[in-house]
Structure formats: C-alpha cells, structure tokens
C-alpha cells in the first residue's frame, strides 16, 4: 500500500493489526499521522485534540503492561495517545482524529490498532505518566507499526443489513 491509495480503498483495506515488525517508524511518517489527526472535524471548531507520540521502548512497555488488551503495543514502532481537553464534544472530536490517523496509517503502508480510551480504569494513570494536563481525557491509544504479517480486514455485515432508507 502506498500514499497514493484512494480514500475508499483505504477504508476497505484498514484492519486492526496486533503483530508488528519491531523496526522504528520514520519521524516524518509519524508527523504525517498527527497531521491527518489534526485535520479531523471538530465540534464548534474548538480543536481540543492533541497527540502524544510514544516511541521509547520503556514507555511502550509501560503501556503494554497497564492495558488490559494491548500487550502488542510493546512490539510496534509507536503508540499515539489521542487526548482532548474536557469540552462538550471531546469524545467525538478525539474519535474523528483517531480514525483519521488509522486511515492515514493504512495509506502509508503502516498497520494500526485502536487499543483503549477514556472508559478504562487505567486512563488516568496513563495521562499522569505522560504529563498530560489534568483537564484532558484519554480518547484513544493507537498502536502503530509495520505489520509483521500483513493481514486483511475481517468480514463486515452486508450493506443490506445495516442500511435503512428514510426510517429504521
């Protein structure tokens, strides 16, 4: 997959990867991911979302240990914390930014997995560990890396089962 991927192709190609090649991700690619995230829509254009890109192994090991389902964070080249100021639409804004990052990763030939967010009991510990200000929430942890064995998206429900015209 390359940076020339069509948007709809990219949406169809994205999958959650949990096995990463340990090689580092070039800083320029990580900056492109954050740039894609910051371009997401924002309620009332408040733009409360910010990103902490975690590449140091010790910090990724910490994240892998503290999460209930993210042990693979230690394998990938980076983990992007999507955090947002506690505004009315922080969860929507942060989720839109996270999805932009996941799709951009696919377009750039990287693999990704959305690990957790603000509903986890350990969210506060993660925010404190990375010195995130107290008025911010953890929206998502996105494990990013080169896929160990490139996979494929799982099957999705057919469009005929999820599409309703005019009424449910």
FENNOR-V593822 format. One line per field, one symbol per residue. psi: psi as a letter, one per 30 degrees, with the letter a starting at -180 (. if undefined). A space follows every 10 residues. Layout:
BEGIN
psi: ???
END
This chain:
BEGIN
psi: klfgkkeeee effkljkgjk kfklkkeeee eeeeeeefgl lkkghfifkl kjjjfkeeee eeeeeflfhh ffefelflkj kjlkkilehe eeeeeeeeee eeeeeefggl llkjelaffk fgeeeeeeeg hklfglkjel kjkkakkejk alklklkkef ffkkkel.
END
